[in-house]
Amino acid sequence: MNLKRYKVAPLPFQGQKRNFVEPFVGTLKELSQSQEIKVVVDLFGGSGLLSHTAKRVLPGCKVIYNDYDGFSARLRSVERTNELLTDIRVLLCDYPREKRISEAYKTVILTRIEKEEKSGFVDYITLSSSLLFSANYVTNFDQLKASTLYNNVKQNNYDVNAAEYLHGLEIV
């Protein structure tokens, strides 16, 4: 399988290692010229960006990705996240972009998110990038409810094929 090259993770992730991708590729290529690399272990996997990169550069290598943060579950739920964000876009269609969301609109948005939570998984980290002030994020409904919301809703859906991003990795 020819993996798509990601320079950043397909979903928001605070603290991702995107600035290390090019030096990491260079190091992998340099090391693989002098010795066979059989296993790469990404202990601090985060968004999986370096694991993805290792598998793309060394496709025959076993890559073990420590998914401590549950990023793979977020990727598996990208369609649900897109549906929720689409509904929020509709709710905010006449609301000014990049402005604080009023309490009335916040209540409607929280009601929609609460409904989603009752029926399954909610990716609060991805929602945070669309509803919270820059670089802030929450991991549950109560934290979101206590936050000031902003209309920073991403205007396009996330890639529904993003699950292939971790293809071929051993996820632990």
ABEGO torsion letter per residue (X at the ends): XBBBBBABBABBBBGBAAAAAAAAAAAAAAAAAABBBABBBBABAEAGAAAAAAAAABAABBBBBBBAAGAAAAAAAAAAAAAAAAAAAAAAAABBBGBBBBAAAAAAAAAAAAAAAAAEBBBAAAAAAAABBBGBBBABAAAAAABBBBBABBABBBBAAAAAAABGBBBX
